[in-house]
Amino acid sequence: MPVRICLLGPVAVLGEDGQPVDVGGPRARALLARLAVEPGRVVGLDTLIEAVWDADPPAAPGNAVQALVSRLRRALPAVPLRAQAHGYLLDLPADAVDAGRFEALVARAREDRDPDRALALLREAEQLWRGPALADLRDLAFTGPLAARWDELRLTAAEQRLGGELERGRAAAALAELEELVAAHPLREPLCLLQVRALARLGRSAEALAAYERCRDRLADELGMDPSAALQAEHLAVLRGGASAPPRDGGPLRTPLTSFRGRDGELEAVAGLLDGGRLVTLLGPGGAGKTRLALEAAHRRRADVPDGVWWVELAPVADARLLPAAVLSAVGQREGTSLERVPTLVEASARLQETFADRRALLVLDNCEHLVAAVAAFTDDLLGHCPRLQVLTTSREPLGIPGEAVLPVGPLEVPAADDEAAAGSPVVQLFADRAAAVRPDFAVTPATLPAVLEVCRRLDGMPLALELAAARLRTLGIGQIAARLDDRFSLLTGGSRVALPRHQTLRAVVEWSWEALDEREQEVARRLSVFAGGATLDTAEQVCGDPGWGTGAVLDAITGLVEKSMLLAVAEDGQDGGVRYRMLETIRAYAGEQLTAAGERSRVEAAQTAWCLQLVDELDPQLRGTGQLAALQRMHAEHDGLLAVLQRCVAAGDGEAAVHLGARLSWYWLLTGRQVAAGRWLTEVISVPGGSPALRAMCEAFSAMGRAEGGDWQSAVPALRAIGDLPPERTYRSTEPLGALAWAIAMVFSGDFRSLEALLLLEGHPDRWVVAAARAIRAQLAENLGELHGMAEDLREAHAEFVRLGDRWGRSFTAAALGGLSSVDGDAAGAIGWLTEAVELSEELGTTDDTPMMRIRLAMAYALAGDLVRADAEVAQVLAELSRDGGLHLAGAEAAAGAFALLAGRLDDAERWHRLALEHVRATSGGPPQIEAMVLAGTTGVLAARAEREPAAASDLITEAYRLLEPALRLAVEGAGDMPVAANVVLARAAVVGVDGDHEQAARLLGMATAVRGRRDLGDLGARVTEQRLRAALGDPEFDRLRAAGEAVPRDEVLAGLGVDPTGGWRPVPVPADGGQTRRR
């Protein structure tokens, strides 16, 4: 914005950014003000000297002016102040000075014949004033005449504006201002005249006459004058009763007794639509809060419509022929509402056209849906004849006329249960407000919040439904209300006695809309009720149609349901611009009742089940190829509905369909981190007899794996081992790709010695994805067992195959493993490259379950490359994202943060992070035991470093380190069979033993760690530090000899020598009765 010079108040300058600029002292401000009085004209030097110093100029006034000009130029580089032959010029346009702009606006208002435009110009002009003109320079002679002229012009402008306000019917607002002005200027006749007129227009004739008498007395006493002819004429008009005019401030608007929550965005949208158009419809289902939103918008709009806001309630109008009478009555043209006296639509329109012909007003028509055709014709005609009128309507169906702007009013957003801001969300605050009105002792606390959120979610965040639920707090607790919402229509019946009948119960709210549907719309709506997660048009046509219906019948019905706010049309993610149609849960519950009553439920549910089976058969193979992202996206959209159908089939004992659906959903659940939940769902599935043997085997395998992931090893391990004994046609020879792979994974999970053999059997499988997945899993298992020969080759071949197949999950899985191998080899760049690919692919897939640990490993690769800053930043970001969730991923990030702090020498931070990690691991029951082993190993490393730095405390620190190491190796070996983790524990032991003074044994332990892992870990920075200390203590030759001796010890001997059972491989141990605080034999 351009620079502004401000004289209407203290002298000020606003820079190009709109912020005040420090001009300097009073003389600099005086010089600037005198130049700004005549912008664009040369002001003589003598005039400037007189203005700044009055009659007491300095000895060299010309030099003094020049010095002031220089200061102004430094302070205001953007203000062009030019020296001329005999003075100075402020080279700015007149409207860059507020006084000049004020005069111009007032002059334009006087000449403008459009009263609304003139009023707008006068309001803009008056807003330029910030106080008395030149307020900080009033002691200078030149300011007096200028301030007096501008003050007079300001009063004249105010009189013109207030006269215009009275003519536009805004007497009440004008009177308050006039009374202040008359008190300040009691002898100013134009103000007294306007005060008398305003009082008369408001029907306060006695007060108008008294105001006239006061003015007349003051004029006579102080000036010896009689009132002017104009004032006397106004007095006579009041005496004759001719000064009043029809009210133009609009009709009364109700002031609600309850709070208004959560619609700030919609309020702004209403204002924006009315600023740009003349007809706005608030569209939404019953109980969404359309009327309340319209009322709030109307209150806020009053200041923008000089001729007022008029509210028309149409809900009581049952006959379209009574519409004109209702509108006429609301705007003060009372004609009654009986059919005998009601004017015709044409007559009513003519009268309303006359009323609103020259008025800038807002007409609000509330609850139009049952009269929508009549309201549409009426509104179209009225707006066509009243060019300054605006109309705001509320309806469950749009009017459907040209120029209508439709603003959807949906439910309030319900936050997730784990959202830290949930208690302060608008929907929760709305419920809390309504609840407190019923039960003053009710409050949303950490104890009540989960039930409040459940009520809000089950009732779709619909304000009216929440009010009805809050009313039940008179007799029920919030938990009881949440538990009884399955029978919501019987529960929510206690609405306000002053509410419309259709708003007094939840059933009445829905019935009102249901009865407005035609027969075909009702048929489609009740059939759509079987879709828990909504449906696309194709799905609806397949499941909800009827053979006898013509083409497009379902589309037409859905269009009607959307327009009547019985369906929400939600744009789906993706590039095809698809739309999903979803019912609010309350509407779906009602439509479900109608489906049962119509005797159609069995047929429609059977059609839906058939459609679901067809869909999962189509999508499941795509989850493992180039169509993976699109298939995932579709599965995400359909998952709630598919799960509901699965559970319905289980409840109905339909094993064939349940097993089919469960098997086809299993890989999707694994990809999206739902293994534990899948374990529960699939356990229910396999409890029902029936179904394909091959698909049932898949369900059994993924069920057991899910239970194992959730910590239920006691039931999972026997089930996993039983799967290993199934016949070949249901396992490695299965024609189902996931059946073959699930068999092998089940054996790995169970700790069966045949795992590697099983994975090798899959080399001959005809499905290349199965072969690639088997190689990837075989490589991971080999690493766990410390058998690293051929691991890199398996991973590279699997990765290449996944690239050819287009499977991002496989690429991410193998890239992460290859990154780990590169790190062990000390190849930081390779590790960063592979792990970056793994993270990017995992994030692209949205498989958030694996991503955090991949990013932690990437941070470790940055540390290996010497970039501790980036490593810290990566871990800090993971910590920030996981801090709310807790669990094992958070523990892994905390342990990584501790490791980096240890490398940087920040031992207090390192110990704090490791202690936090240990606390989170032990608080998470059922997790992999090797995670606790890793954290214990890291903690002992910190204790060893502290012991070296703090000799006085070394003995206690070393004792504690040995105490932590004792269970760590058992957890890694006997609990998980994880040799890399076991090797890390041995490395931690080497660090402790070295600090304890036994350098020879510490060097041997470094070598033994290599024997356990199967190769030397060149990427372990902690091990490098330990090695450097031992080389310094022993010398290079002796250290190398001792380490080589340790490397030569067989793995089993190393482990046995350290007190753990190396035989039997992985033997998962059930979580003990203490809740999983420890996981050891």
DAWOKA-V939662 format. One record per backbone hydrogen bond with DSSP energy under -0.5 kcal/mol. NH is the residue of the N-H (numbers start at 1). CO is the residue of the C=O. If there is no record, write none. Layout:
nh:NH co:CO
nh:NH co:CO
This chain:
nh:4 co:14
nh:5 co:96
nh:6 co:12
nh:7 co:5
nh:9 co:7
nh:12 co:6
nh:13 co:21
nh:14 co:4
nh:15 co:13
nh:15 co:19
nh:18 co:15
nh:21 co:13
nh:23 co:21
nh:29 co:25
nh:30 co:26
nh:31 co:27
nh:32 co:28
nh:33 co:29
nh:34 co:30
nh:35 co:31
nh:36 co:32
nh:37 co:33
nh:38 co:34
nh:38 co:35
nh:39 co:36
nh:40 co:90
nh:41 co:38
nh:43 co:88
nh:44 co:42
nh:45 co:86
nh:48 co:44
nh:49 co:45
nh:50 co:46
nh:51 co:47
nh:52 co:48
nh:53 co:49
nh:54 co:50
nh:56 co:53
nh:61 co:58
nh:64 co:60
nh:65 co:61
nh:66 co:62
nh:67 co:63
nh:68 co:64
nh:69 co:65
nh:70 co:66
nh:71 co:67
nh:72 co:68
nh:73 co:69
nh:74 co:70
nh:75 co:71
nh:76 co:72
nh:79 co:76
nh:80 co:78
nh:81 co:79
nh:82 co:80
nh:82 co:89
nh:84 co:87
nh:88 co:43
nh:89 co:82
nh:90 co:41
nh:91 co:80
nh:91 co:89
nh:92 co:90
nh:96 co:93
nh:97 co:94
nh:98 co:5
nh:101 co:97
nh:102 co:98
nh:103 co:99
nh:104 co:100
nh:105 co:101
nh:106 co:102
nh:107 co:103
nh:108 co:104
nh:109 co:105
nh:110 co:106
nh:111 co:107
nh:112 co:108
nh:115 co:113
nh:118 co:114
nh:119 co:115
nh:120 co:116
nh:121 co:117
nh:122 co:118
nh:123 co:119
nh:124 co:120
nh:125 co:121
nh:126 co:122
nh:127 co:123
nh:128 co:125
nh:129 co:126
nh:130 co:8
nh:134 co:7
nh:134 co:9
nh:135 co:9
nh:135 co:132
nh:137 co:134
nh:138 co:135
nh:140 co:137
nh:143 co:140
nh:144 co:140
nh:144 co:141
nh:145 co:141
nh:146 co:142
nh:147 co:143
nh:148 co:144
nh:149 co:145
nh:150 co:146
nh:151 co:147
nh:152 co:148
nh:153 co:149
nh:154 co:150
nh:155 co:151
nh:156 co:152
nh:157 co:153
nh:158 co:154
nh:159 co:155
nh:160 co:156
nh:161 co:157
nh:162 co:158
nh:163 co:159
nh:164 co:160
nh:165 co:161
nh:166 co:162
nh:167 co:163
nh:168 co:164
nh:169 co:166
nh:170 co:165
nh:171 co:169
nh:174 co:170
nh:175 co:171
nh:176 co:172
nh:177 co:173
nh:178 co:174
nh:179 co:175
nh:180 co:176
nh:181 co:177
nh:182 co:178
nh:183 co:179
nh:184 co:180
nh:185 co:181
nh:188 co:185
nh:189 co:187
nh:191 co:188
nh:192 co:188
nh:193 co:189
nh:194 co:190
nh:195 co:191
nh:196 co:192
nh:197 co:193
nh:198 co:194
nh:199 co:195
nh:200 co:196
nh:201 co:197
nh:202 co:198
nh:203 co:200
nh:204 co:199
nh:205 co:203
nh:208 co:204
nh:209 co:205
nh:210 co:206
nh:211 co:207
nh:212 co:208
nh:213 co:209
nh:214 co:210
nh:215 co:211
nh:216 co:212
nh:217 co:213
nh:218 co:214
nh:219 co:215
nh:220 co:216
nh:221 co:217
nh:222 co:218
nh:223 co:218
nh:223 co:219
nh:224 co:219
nh:224 co:220
nh:225 co:219
nh:232 co:228
nh:233 co:229
nh:234 co:230
nh:235 co:231
nh:236 co:232
nh:237 co:233
nh:238 co:234
nh:239 co:235
nh:240 co:236
nh:241 co:238
nh:242 co:237
nh:243 co:237
nh:248 co:169
nh:251 co:309
nh:256 co:254
nh:261 co:259
nh:267 co:263
nh:268 co:264
nh:269 co:265
nh:270 co:266
nh:271 co:267
nh:272 co:268
nh:273 co:269
nh:274 co:270
nh:275 co:271
nh:276 co:272
nh:277 co:273
nh:279 co:403
nh:280 co:391
nh:281 co:405
nh:282 co:393
nh:283 co:281
nh:283 co:407
nh:284 co:395
nh:288 co:285
nh:293 co:289
nh:294 co:290
nh:295 co:291
nh:296 co:292
nh:297 co:293
nh:298 co:294
nh:299 co:295
nh:300 co:296
nh:301 co:297
nh:302 co:298
nh:302 co:299
nh:304 co:301
nh:305 co:301
nh:305 co:302
nh:306 co:304
nh:307 co:360
nh:308 co:305
nh:309 co:249
nh:310 co:362
nh:312 co:364
nh:314 co:312
nh:314 co:366
nh:317 co:314
nh:318 co:316
nh:322 co:319
nh:323 co:320
nh:326 co:322
nh:327 co:323
nh:328 co:324
nh:329 co:325
nh:330 co:326
nh:331 co:327
nh:332 co:329
nh:333 co:328
nh:334 co:332
nh:341 co:338
nh:342 co:338
nh:348 co:344
nh:349 co:345
nh:350 co:346
nh:351 co:347
nh:352 co:348
nh:353 co:349
nh:354 co:350
nh:355 co:351
nh:356 co:352
nh:357 co:353
nh:359 co:356
nh:361 co:359
nh:362 co:308
nh:363 co:390
nh:364 co:310
nh:364 co:362
nh:365 co:363
nh:365 co:392
nh:366 co:312
nh:366 co:364
nh:368 co:394
nh:371 co:368
nh:372 co:369
nh:375 co:371
nh:376 co:372
nh:377 co:373
nh:378 co:374
nh:379 co:375
nh:380 co:376
nh:381 co:377
nh:382 co:378
nh:383 co:379
nh:384 co:380
nh:385 co:381
nh:385 co:382
nh:386 co:382
nh:387 co:385
nh:389 co:386
nh:390 co:361
nh:391 co:278
nh:392 co:363
nh:393 co:280
nh:394 co:365
nh:395 co:282
nh:404 co:401
nh:405 co:279
nh:406 co:404
nh:407 co:281
nh:407 co:405
nh:408 co:406
nh:409 co:283
nh:410 co:408
nh:412 co:461
nh:415 co:413
nh:419 co:416
nh:420 co:418
nh:422 co:419
nh:424 co:421
nh:425 co:422
nh:429 co:425
nh:430 co:426
nh:431 co:427
nh:432 co:428
nh:433 co:429
nh:434 co:430
nh:435 co:431
nh:436 co:432
nh:437 co:433
nh:438 co:434
nh:438 co:435
nh:439 co:435
nh:442 co:439
nh:445 co:443
nh:449 co:445
nh:450 co:446
nh:452 co:448
nh:453 co:449
nh:454 co:450
nh:455 co:451
nh:456 co:452
nh:457 co:453
nh:458 co:454
nh:459 co:455
nh:460 co:457
nh:461 co:456
nh:462 co:459
nh:463 co:461
nh:464 co:287
nh:466 co:462
nh:467 co:463
nh:468 co:464
nh:469 co:465
nh:470 co:466
nh:471 co:467
nh:472 co:468
nh:472 co:469
nh:473 co:470
nh:474 co:471
nh:475 co:472
nh:476 co:472
nh:481 co:477
nh:482 co:478
nh:483 co:479
nh:484 co:480
nh:484 co:481
nh:485 co:482
nh:487 co:484
nh:488 co:485
nh:490 co:487
nh:491 co:487
nh:492 co:488
nh:493 co:491
nh:495 co:493
nh:495 co:504
nh:499 co:496
nh:503 co:500
nh:504 co:501
nh:506 co:492
nh:509 co:505
nh:510 co:506
nh:511 co:507
nh:512 co:508
nh:513 co:509
nh:514 co:510
nh:515 co:511
nh:516 co:513
nh:517 co:514
nh:522 co:518
nh:523 co:519
nh:524 co:520
nh:525 co:521
nh:526 co:522
nh:527 co:523
nh:528 co:524
nh:529 co:525
nh:530 co:527
nh:531 co:528
nh:532 co:530
nh:534 co:531
nh:535 co:581
nh:537 co:579
nh:540 co:536
nh:541 co:537
nh:542 co:538
nh:543 co:539
nh:544 co:540
nh:545 co:541
nh:549 co:546
nh:553 co:550
nh:556 co:552
nh:557 co:553
nh:558 co:554
nh:559 co:555
nh:560 co:556
nh:561 co:557
nh:562 co:558
nh:563 co:559
nh:564 co:560
nh:565 co:562
nh:566 co:561
nh:567 co:561
nh:568 co:582
nh:569 co:567
nh:570 co:568
nh:570 co:580
nh:571 co:569
nh:572 co:578
nh:580 co:570
nh:581 co:535
nh:582 co:568
nh:582 co:580
nh:588 co:584
nh:589 co:585
nh:590 co:586
nh:591 co:587
nh:592 co:588
nh:593 co:589
nh:594 co:590
nh:595 co:591
nh:596 co:592
nh:597 co:593
nh:598 co:594
nh:599 co:596
nh:600 co:595
nh:601 co:595
nh:604 co:600
nh:605 co:601
nh:606 co:602
nh:607 co:603
nh:608 co:604
nh:609 co:605
nh:610 co:606
nh:611 co:607
nh:612 co:608
nh:613 co:609
nh:614 co:610
nh:615 co:611
nh:616 co:612
nh:617 co:613
nh:618 co:614
nh:619 co:615
nh:620 co:616
nh:621 co:617
nh:623 co:619
nh:623 co:620
nh:624 co:621
nh:625 co:622
nh:626 co:805
nh:628 co:625
nh:631 co:627
nh:632 co:628
nh:633 co:629
nh:634 co:630
nh:635 co:631
nh:636 co:632
nh:637 co:633
nh:638 co:634
nh:639 co:635
nh:642 co:638
nh:643 co:639
nh:644 co:640
nh:645 co:641
nh:646 co:642
nh:647 co:643
nh:648 co:644
nh:649 co:645
nh:650 co:646
nh:651 co:647
nh:652 co:648
nh:653 co:649
nh:653 co:650
nh:654 co:649
nh:655 co:653
nh:658 co:654
nh:659 co:655
nh:660 co:656
nh:661 co:657
nh:662 co:658
nh:663 co:659
nh:664 co:660
nh:665 co:661
nh:666 co:662
nh:666 co:663
nh:667 co:663
nh:669 co:665
nh:670 co:666
nh:671 co:667
nh:672 co:668
nh:673 co:670
nh:674 co:669
nh:678 co:674
nh:679 co:675
nh:680 co:676
nh:681 co:677
nh:682 co:678
nh:683 co:679
nh:684 co:680
nh:685 co:681
nh:686 co:682
nh:687 co:683
nh:687 co:684
nh:688 co:685
nh:689 co:687
nh:696 co:692
nh:697 co:693
nh:698 co:694
nh:699 co:695
nh:700 co:696
nh:701 co:697
nh:702 co:698
nh:703 co:699
nh:704 co:700
nh:705 co:701
nh:706 co:702
nh:707 co:703
nh:708 co:704
nh:709 co:705
nh:710 co:706
nh:711 co:708
nh:712 co:707
nh:713 co:711
nh:716 co:712
nh:717 co:713
nh:718 co:714
nh:719 co:715
nh:720 co:716
nh:721 co:717
nh:722 co:718
nh:723 co:719
nh:724 co:720
nh:725 co:721
nh:725 co:722
nh:726 co:723
nh:730 co:727
nh:731 co:728
nh:733 co:728
nh:734 co:731
nh:737 co:735
nh:740 co:736
nh:741 co:737
nh:742 co:738
nh:743 co:739
nh:744 co:740
nh:745 co:741
nh:746 co:742
nh:747 co:743
nh:748 co:744
nh:749 co:745
nh:750 co:746
nh:751 co:747
nh:751 co:748
nh:752 co:747
nh:755 co:752
nh:758 co:754
nh:759 co:755
nh:760 co:756
nh:761 co:757
nh:762 co:758
nh:762 co:759
nh:763 co:760
nh:764 co:761
nh:765 co:762
nh:768 co:766
nh:771 co:767
nh:772 co:768
nh:773 co:769
nh:774 co:770
nh:775 co:771
nh:776 co:772
nh:777 co:773
nh:778 co:774
nh:779 co:775
nh:780 co:776
nh:781 co:777
nh:782 co:778
nh:783 co:779
nh:784 co:780
nh:785 co:781
nh:786 co:782
nh:786 co:783
nh:787 co:782
nh:788 co:786
nh:791 co:788
nh:794 co:790
nh:795 co:791
nh:796 co:792
nh:797 co:793
nh:798 co:794
nh:799 co:795
nh:800 co:796
nh:801 co:797
nh:802 co:798
nh:803 co:799
nh:804 co:800
nh:805 co:801
nh:806 co:802
nh:807 co:802
nh:808 co:806
nh:811 co:807
nh:812 co:808
nh:813 co:809
nh:814 co:810
nh:815 co:811
nh:816 co:812
nh:817 co:813
nh:818 co:814
nh:819 co:815
nh:820 co:816
nh:821 co:817
nh:822 co:818
nh:823 co:819
nh:824 co:820
nh:825 co:821
nh:826 co:823
nh:827 co:822
nh:828 co:826
nh:831 co:827
nh:832 co:828
nh:833 co:829
nh:834 co:830
nh:835 co:831
nh:836 co:832
nh:837 co:833
nh:838 co:834
nh:839 co:835
nh:840 co:836
nh:841 co:837
nh:842 co:838
nh:843 co:839
nh:844 co:840
nh:845 co:841
nh:846 co:842
nh:847 co:842
nh:848 co:846
nh:850 co:847
nh:851 co:847
nh:852 co:848
nh:854 co:850
nh:855 co:851
nh:856 co:852
nh:857 co:853
nh:858 co:854
nh:859 co:855
nh:860 co:856
nh:861 co:857
nh:862 co:858
nh:863 co:859
nh:864 co:860
nh:865 co:861
nh:866 co:863
nh:867 co:862
nh:868 co:866
nh:871 co:867
nh:872 co:868
nh:873 co:869
nh:874 co:870
nh:875 co:871
nh:876 co:872
nh:877 co:873
nh:878 co:874
nh:879 co:875
nh:880 co:876
nh:881 co:877
nh:882 co:878
nh:883 co:879
nh:885 co:882
nh:886 co:882
nh:890 co:886
nh:891 co:887
nh:892 co:888
nh:893 co:889
nh:894 co:890
nh:895 co:891
nh:896 co:892
nh:897 co:893
nh:898 co:894
nh:899 co:895
nh:900 co:896
nh:901 co:897
nh:902 co:898
nh:903 co:899
nh:904 co:900
nh:905 co:902
nh:906 co:901
nh:907 co:905
nh:910 co:906
nh:911 co:907
nh:912 co:908
nh:913 co:909
nh:914 co:910
nh:915 co:911
nh:916 co:912
nh:917 co:913
nh:918 co:914
nh:919 co:915
nh:920 co:916
nh:921 co:917
nh:922 co:918
nh:923 co:919
nh:924 co:921
nh:925 co:923
nh:927 co:924
nh:931 co:928
nh:932 co:928
nh:933 co:929
nh:934 co:930
nh:935 co:931
nh:936 co:932
nh:937 co:933
nh:938 co:934
nh:939 co:935
nh:940 co:936
nh:941 co:937
nh:942 co:938
nh:943 co:939
nh:944 co:940
nh:945 co:941
nh:946 co:942
nh:947 co:943
nh:948 co:944
nh:949 co:945
nh:950 co:946
nh:951 co:949
nh:953 co:950
nh:954 co:950
nh:954 co:951
nh:957 co:953
nh:958 co:954
nh:959 co:955
nh:960 co:956
nh:961 co:957
nh:962 co:958
nh:963 co:959
nh:964 co:960
nh:965 co:961
nh:966 co:962
nh:967 co:963
nh:968 co:964
nh:969 co:965
nh:970 co:966
nh:971 co:967
nh:972 co:968
nh:973 co:969
nh:974 co:970
nh:975 co:970
nh:977 co:973
nh:978 co:972
nh:979 co:784
nh:979 co:977
nh:982 co:978
nh:983 co:979
nh:984 co:980
nh:985 co:981
nh:986 co:982
nh:987 co:983
nh:988 co:984
nh:989 co:985
nh:990 co:986
nh:991 co:987
nh:992 co:988
nh:993 co:989
nh:994 co:990
nh:995 co:991
nh:996 co:992
nh:997 co:994
nh:998 co:993
nh:999 co:997
nh:1002 co:998
nh:1003 co:999
nh:1004 co:1000
nh:1005 co:1001
nh:1006 co:1002
nh:1007 co:1003
nh:1008 co:1004
nh:1009 co:1005
nh:1010 co:1006
nh:1011 co:1007
nh:1012 co:1008
nh:1013 co:1009
nh:1014 co:1010
nh:1018 co:824
nh:1018 co:1016
nh:1020 co:1017
nh:1021 co:1019
nh:1024 co:1020
nh:1025 co:1021
nh:1026 co:1022
nh:1027 co:1023
nh:1028 co:1024
nh:1029 co:1025
nh:1030 co:1026
nh:1031 co:1027
nh:1032 co:1028
nh:1033 co:1029
nh:1034 co:1030
nh:1035 co:1031
nh:1039 co:1035
nh:1040 co:1036
nh:1041 co:1037
nh:1042 co:1038
nh:1043 co:1039
nh:1044 co:1040
nh:1045 co:1041
nh:1046 co:1042
nh:1047 co:1043
nh:1048 co:1044
nh:1049 co:1046
nh:1054 co:1050
nh:1055 co:1051
nh:1056 co:1052
nh:1057 co:1053
nh:1058 co:1054
nh:1059 co:1056
nh:1060 co:1055
nh:1062 co:1060
nh:1065 co:1062
nh:1067 co:974
nh:1067 co:1065
nh:1071 co:711
nh:1072 co:1078
nh:1075 co:1072
